[in-house]
Amino acid sequence: MTRRDASPSSPPPHALALIRHAPVPPRDRLLDGVMAAGLGLGGIAVLVMLLWITSPHPDDGPGGALRIAADLWLVAHGAPLVRTETLSGSPAPVGLVPLLLCAVPVWLLHRTARGAARGPVSARAPGGSPGTDPGAGDTGAAWRAMCWIVAGYLLVAVAVTGYAASGPIRVDPLGAALRLPAVTAAVAAAGTWTGLGRPLPEAPPRLLRRTRRTRRTRRMRRRTERPALTRAGASAALRGAAASAAAQCAGGALLTAGALLWHVATAQRAAFPSQEQPTLEWPGLAAVLLLALALTPNAAVWGAAYGLGPGFTLGGGSTVRPAAVTGLPPLPDFPLLAAVPAEGPGTPVTWAAALVVPLAGGLLAAWCVARAAVPAGGGPAVLGGRATAGAAALAACGCGAAMAALAACAGGPLGTGALAHIGPDWRLTGAAALGWTAALGVPTALAMRSWRLRPARGH
């Protein structure tokens, strides 16, 4: 028998495995962060430059257009802007962030951190099984890679902040220094956690030893016999909280879409103000429509706050709630503002439409918890009645925290005085989401659990 000789230039298979899983140098992770920031900034710059080139009456040169792109990129990370050219002469803050504008930079940073975390974890010794759990060294390498990515990202952010610190609309350096590193670190940490497989924190060994000793006593035996929130219940509560917040935002988007269809004529006049003129300046129209599209997630959160009861404000002490709409200031011609109801007390139609939001959130949270409490197929219950109620209550707390965070991100200032805050109040929105989800989710989860146990009891 003859054996085919290997090429002298090709390395052996185990060497290929070592090369493939070799650790990436830290400077490369620094470049990954720079690349993620550059791609997000470049995408926004291309869009702004395209609108500037096609505009028939540009107000500024290419430098001004690039400065606007830098401002938009910083706003996408939560950095506040300051408008210097005002009627009063005093600077006015601009802190209302279009949430859809944040999608691309956040996705790029999250994806970069997730890929860096999967690199060290996927490293295995030659001949090792691919399902082996990563060791502590791999996890530490993933978090160190995240730090280098954040450092590279912040290097670009510092340069962009310095470039956007001048002009009629400039960035607030102090606000950028406080918010931009926090947002960058949070997104990168979420990406690293996802790349590591979303591990849950383990209890310290000292606490585990103490728990084992105390479990030997009779008092701890009685406590362990009582129904408690287990790991499965905590996981169900997290899923229920995420599903409930998503359902409430979807309900708010449905309310906004329905209101826009109801006032379609007003929205059309706001979107196409010059449709009767012989020449239609489509670059300006495209800019308005792009801004409306970027503010669509904000409108969904505002609609959710409206459905939950607290509503939102449009400045000047105005309130937009299902109960009543009061103190509306003169609104500009903007497509999304056509969805605002007319001033006056609420009607049964507005109340019925608003109930879609809390019902969707509470019922979906209950369904997630009940599904985890009693698996499909009529098997034995995984969670007891008290644990099911506790998981539903924990899901309500998570939903309230998520809605409070979304409401805080969806609103902000557009000036001073009457325009100091536009949007929902995050405290009232979070409290209303917690209350509605707990009031509807806990009893419904218990009822669904009992219903899912019926096949098992029948046998």
C-alpha positions in Angstrom: 0.0 0.0 0.0 1.2 3.5 -0.8 0.4 6.5 1.2 0.0 9.9 -0.4 2.6 12.2 1.0 1.6 15.5 2.5 2.8 18.7 0.9 5.8 20.0 2.8 4.4 23.5 2.8 1.0 22.6 4.4 1.0 22.5 8.2 -0.4 19.4 10.0 -4.1 19.4 11.1 -3.4 20.1 14.7 -1.3 23.1 13.8 -4.3 24.4 11.7 -6.5 24.0 14.7 -4.1 26.0 16.8 -3.8 28.7 14.2 -7.6 28.9 13.8 -8.2 29.3 17.5 -5.2 31.4 18.3 -6.0 34.4 20.6 -6.5 37.7 18.8 -4.0 40.4 19.8 -5.5 43.3 21.8 -4.6 45.9 19.1 -6.8 44.0 16.7 -9.7 44.3 19.2 -9.0 48.0 19.4 -9.3 48.2 15.6 -12.5 46.3 15.8 -14.0 49.0 18.0 -12.7 51.7 15.7 -14.2 49.9 12.7 -17.6 49.5 14.4 -17.7 53.2 15.2 -16.5 54.2 11.7 -19.1 52.0 9.9 -21.9 53.6 11.9 -20.6 57.1 11.4 -20.0 56.4 7.7 -23.5 55.2 7.1 -25.0 58.3 8.6 -22.6 60.5 6.8 -23.4 59.0 3.4 -27.1 59.5 4.0 -26.6 63.2 5.0 -24.3 63.9 2.2 -26.7 62.4 -0.3 -29.5 64.7 1.0 -27.1 67.7 0.9 -26.0 67.0 -2.7 -29.5 66.6 -4.0 -30.8 69.7 -2.2 -31.5 72.6 -4.6 -30.8 75.2 -1.9 -28.1 73.9 0.5 -27.7 76.2 3.5 -24.0 75.3 4.2 -21.0 73.6 2.6 -19.9 70.0 2.9 -18.3 70.8 6.3 -21.7 71.7 7.7 -23.2 68.6 6.3 -20.5 66.4 7.8 -21.0 68.3 11.1 -24.7 67.4 11.0 -23.7 63.7 10.4 -21.5 63.9 13.5 -24.3 65.4 15.5 -26.7 62.7 14.5 -24.2 59.9 15.3 -23.6 61.4 18.8 -27.4 61.8 19.3 -27.8 58.1 18.4 -25.7 57.3 21.5 -27.7 59.6 23.8 -25.4 62.6 23.7 -27.4 65.9 24.0 -27.1 68.7 21.5 -27.3 72.5 22.1 -28.9 74.9 19.6 -27.2 78.3 19.8 -29.3 80.2 17.2 -32.6 80.9 19.1 -35.0 83.7 19.2 -34.2 84.4 22.8 -30.5 84.3 22.3 -29.9 81.7 25.0 -28.8 78.2 24.1 -31.6 75.6 23.9 -31.0 71.9 24.6 -32.0 69.2 22.1 -32.3 65.9 23.8 -35.1 64.0 22.0 -33.3 61.0 20.5 -34.9 59.2 17.4 -34.8 55.6 18.6 -34.5 54.1 15.1 -31.4 56.2 14.6 -29.8 54.2 17.4 -30.4 50.9 15.7 -27.4 50.8 13.3 -24.6 52.0 15.7 -26.0 49.8 18.6 -26.2 46.7 16.3 -22.7 47.2 15.0 -21.2 47.5 18.4 -23.3 44.6 19.8 -22.3 42.4 16.9 -18.6 43.3 17.3 -18.6 42.5 21.0 -20.5 39.3 20.5 -18.1 38.1 17.8 -15.1 38.9 20.0 -16.6 36.9 22.9 -17.3 33.9 20.7 -13.7 33.8 19.5 -12.0 33.1 22.8 -14.8 30.8 23.9 -14.8 28.7 20.8 -11.1 27.9 21.3 -10.6 24.3 22.1 -7.5 22.1 22.5 -6.8 19.9 19.5 -9.0 16.8 19.7 -11.3 18.5 22.3 -15.1 18.2 22.0 -16.9 21.2 20.6 -19.5 21.0 23.4 -17.0 21.6 26.2 -17.8 24.4 28.5 -15.5 27.4 28.3 -13.1 27.9 31.2 -12.6 30.9 33.3 -9.7 31.9 31.2 -11.8 32.1 28.0 -14.4 34.2 29.9 -11.7 36.5 31.1 -10.3 36.9 27.6 -13.8 37.7 26.3 -14.3 40.5 28.8 -10.8 41.9 28.2 -11.6 41.9 24.4 -14.7 43.9 25.3 -12.6 46.5 27.1 -10.4 46.9 24.1 -13.4 47.2 21.8 -14.9 49.9 24.0 -11.6 51.8 24.1 -11.4 51.8 20.3 -15.0 52.9 20.0 -14.5 55.7 22.5 -11.4 56.9 20.6 -13.6 57.6 17.6 -16.3 59.2 19.8 -13.7 61.6 21.3 -12.7 62.7 17.9 -16.3 63.1 16.7 -17.2 65.1 19.8 -14.3 67.5 19.2 -15.4 68.0 15.6 -19.1 68.5 16.5 -18.3 71.0 19.4 -18.8 74.0 17.1 -21.6 75.2 14.8 -25.2 76.4 15.2 -26.1 73.0 16.6 -23.3 71.6 18.7 -22.8 68.7 21.1 -22.8 69.2 24.8 -19.3 67.9 25.8 -20.3 67.3 29.4 -23.4 65.4 28.5 -21.5 63.4 25.9 -18.8 62.5 28.4 -21.4 61.3 30.9 -23.7 59.3 28.5 -21.7 58.1 25.6 -19.2 55.9 27.6 -22.1 54.5 29.6 -24.1 53.6 26.5 -21.0 52.1 24.8 -20.1 50.0 27.8 -23.6 48.7 28.3 -24.1 47.7 24.6 -20.7 46.0 24.5 -21.3 44.2 27.8 -24.6 42.9 26.4 -22.9 41.7 23.3 -20.2 39.9 25.3 -22.8 38.3 27.5 -24.7 37.1 24.5 -21.5 35.8 22.9 -20.7 33.8 26.1 -24.1 32.1 25.9 -26.0 34.4 28.3 -24.6 32.7 31.5 -26.4 33.4 34.8 -24.2 34.4 37.7 -23.2 31.7 40.1 -23.3 31.9 43.8 -20.0 32.4 45.6 -18.4 29.1 47.0 -18.5 30.5 50.5 -22.2 31.2 50.3 -22.8 27.7 48.8 -21.0 26.0 51.7 -22.9 28.0 54.2 -26.2 27.1 52.5 -25.3 23.4 52.6 -24.7 23.6 56.3 -27.9 25.4 57.1 -30.0 23.0 55.0 -29.2 20.3 57.5 -31.2 22.0 60.1 -34.9 21.3 60.6 -35.8 24.9 60.1 -34.3 25.0 56.6 -35.9 21.7 55.7 -39.3 23.3 56.4 -38.4 26.3 54.3 -37.3 24.2 51.4 -40.6 22.3 51.4 -42.5 25.6 50.8 -43.0 26.6 47.2 -40.2 29.1 46.2 -39.2 30.8 43.0 -36.8 28.5 41.3 -34.4 29.0 38.5 -37.1 27.9 36.0 -39.5 30.5 37.6 -36.9 33.3 37.3 -36.3 32.4 33.6 -40.0 32.4 33.0 -40.3 35.8 34.7 -37.6 37.3 32.5 -39.3 36.0 29.4 -42.6 37.2 30.6 -41.2 40.7 31.3 -39.6 41.0 27.8 -42.8 39.7 26.1 -45.0 42.0 28.1 -43.0 45.1 27.3 -42.8 44.1 23.6 -46.6 43.6 23.6 -47.2 47.0 25.2 -45.0 48.7 22.6 -46.7 46.8 19.8 -50.1 48.0 21.2 -48.8 51.5 21.3 -47.6 51.2 17.7 -51.1 49.9 16.8 -52.8 52.8 18.5 -50.5 55.3 16.6 -51.1 53.6 13.3 -54.9 53.6 13.9 -54.8 57.3 14.9 -52.8 58.2 11.7 -55.4 56.3 9.6 -58.2 58.1 11.3 -56.5 61.5 10.6 -55.1 60.4 7.2 -55.9 63.7 5.5 -54.1 65.7 8.2 -51.1 63.4 8.0 -51.0 63.7 4.2 -51.1 67.5 4.3 -48.2 67.5 6.9 -46.2 65.0 4.8 -46.8 66.7 1.4 -47.2 70.4 2.2 -46.3 71.5 -1.4 -48.1 68.8 -3.4 -50.2 71.5 -5.2 -47.1 73.4 -6.3 -45.7 72.7 -9.8 -42.3 71.9 -8.5 -42.0 69.6 -5.5 -38.6 69.7 -3.6 -38.2 66.0 -2.9 -35.0 66.2 -0.9 -36.8 68.2 1.8 -39.7 65.8 1.6 -37.3 62.9 1.9 -35.7 64.4 5.0 -39.1 64.9 6.7 -40.2 61.3 5.9 -36.8 60.0 7.1 -37.2 61.9 10.4 -40.7 60.6 10.8 -39.4 57.0 10.2 -36.6 57.5 12.7 -39.2 58.7 15.3 -41.5 55.7 14.7 -40.3 53.7 17.8 -40.7 56.9 19.9 -44.3 57.1 18.7 -44.8 53.5 19.7 -43.6 54.1 23.2 -45.7 57.3 23.4 -48.7 55.3 22.3 -48.0 52.6 25.0 -47.8 55.4 27.6 -51.1 56.7 26.4 -52.7 53.2 26.5 -51.3 52.6 30.0 -53.0 55.8 31.3 -50.2 58.4 32.2 -50.0 59.5 28.6 -47.4 62.1 27.4 -46.9 65.8 27.1 -46.2 68.0 24.1 -44.9 70.9 26.2 -46.4 73.9 27.8 -48.1 71.8 30.5 -50.2 69.8 28.0 -51.4 66.3 28.7 -52.5 63.6 26.2 -54.3 60.8 28.1 -57.3 58.6 27.4 -59.2 60.5 30.1 -58.7 63.9 28.5 -56.4 65.9 26.2 -55.7 69.3 27.7 -53.5 72.4 27.0 -52.3 71.5 23.5 -49.9 74.1 22.1 -49.9 75.0 18.4 -48.4 71.9 16.7 -46.2 72.1 13.7 -47.0 70.3 10.4 -45.4 66.9 11.0 -46.8 63.6 9.9 -46.6 61.8 13.3 -48.3 64.7 15.2 -51.4 64.1 13.1 -52.1 61.1 15.4 -52.6 63.4 18.5 -56.3 63.3 19.5 -58.3 66.5 19.5 -58.4 68.5 22.7 -61.3 67.5 25.1 -62.5 64.8 27.4 -62.1 61.1 26.6 -64.8 59.0 24.9 -65.7 55.3 25.2 -63.9 54.8 22.0 -60.6 56.2 23.3 -60.9 54.1 26.5 -61.6 50.9 24.6 -58.7 51.5 22.2 -56.4 52.3 25.1 -57.2 49.1 26.9 -55.5 47.1 24.2 -52.1 48.0 25.6 -52.4 46.8 29.2 -54.5 43.8 28.2 -51.8 42.7 25.7 -49.0 43.1 28.2 -50.7 41.4 31.1 -52.1 38.4 29.1 -48.8 37.7 27.3 -46.8 37.8 30.6 -49.3 35.4 32.1 -49.1 33.1 29.2 -45.3 32.9 29.4 -45.3 32.2 33.1 -48.1 29.6 32.8 -46.4 27.8 29.9 -43.2 27.5 32.1 -45.2 26.4 35.1 -47.0 23.5 33.3 -45.2 22.3 30.2 -47.2 21.2 27.1 -48.5 17.6 27.0 -50.2 17.5 30.4 -47.1 16.7 32.4 -46.6 17.5 36.1 -46.4 21.1 37.2 -42.9 22.6 37.3 -43.9 25.6 39.4 -46.4 25.5 42.2 -49.2 28.0 42.7 -47.2 30.3 44.9 -44.1 30.1 42.6 -46.3 30.9 39.6 -47.7 34.0 41.3 -44.2 35.0 42.3 -42.9 34.6 38.8 -45.8 36.6 37.4 -45.2 39.4 39.9 -41.5 39.4 39.0 -42.4 39.6 35.3 -44.6 42.7 36.2 -41.6 44.3 37.9 -39.4 43.6 34.9 -42.0 45.0 32.5 -42.3 48.2 34.6 -38.6 48.7 34.6 -38.3 48.1 30.9 -41.2 50.5 30.1 -39.7 53.1 32.4 -36.4 52.9 30.6 -38.0 53.1 27.2 -40.1 56.1 28.2 -37.0 57.8 29.5 -35.2 57.2 26.2 -38.2 58.1 24.0 -38.7 61.6 25.4 -36.5 64.6 26.1 -36.1 68.3 25.7 -36.5 70.3 22.5 -35.7 73.7 24.1 -36.3 75.6 27.3 -39.5 76.6 29.2 -42.5 75.0 27.6 -40.3 72.7 25.5 -38.2 71.5 28.4 -39.7 68.0 28.2 -41.5 66.3 25.4 -42.9 62.8 25.7 -44.0 60.5 28.6 -43.0 60.6 32.2 -40.8 57.6 32.8 -41.8 57.2 36.5 -45.6 57.2 35.8 -45.2 55.0 32.8 -43.1 52.4 34.6 -45.5 52.4 37.6 -48.6 52.0 35.4 -46.9 49.2 33.4 -46.1 47.4 36.7 -49.5 47.9 38.1 -51.4 46.8 35.0 -49.2 43.8 34.4 -49.4 42.6 38.0 -53.1 43.1 38.3 -53.8 41.2 35.1 -50.9 38.8 34.9 -50.9 37.2 38.4 -54.5 36.0 38.5 -54.5 35.1 34.8 -51.2 33.1 35.2 -52.8 31.1 38.0 -56.0 30.5 36.0 -53.9 29.4 33.0 -51.9 27.1 35.2 -55.0 25.4 36.5 -56.4 25.1 33.0 -53.2 23.4 31.7 -53.3 21.0 34.7 -56.7 19.7 33.7 -55.5 17.0 31.2 -53.1 15.6 33.9 -55.9 15.5 36.5 -58.2 13.8 34.0 -55.8 10.9 33.7 
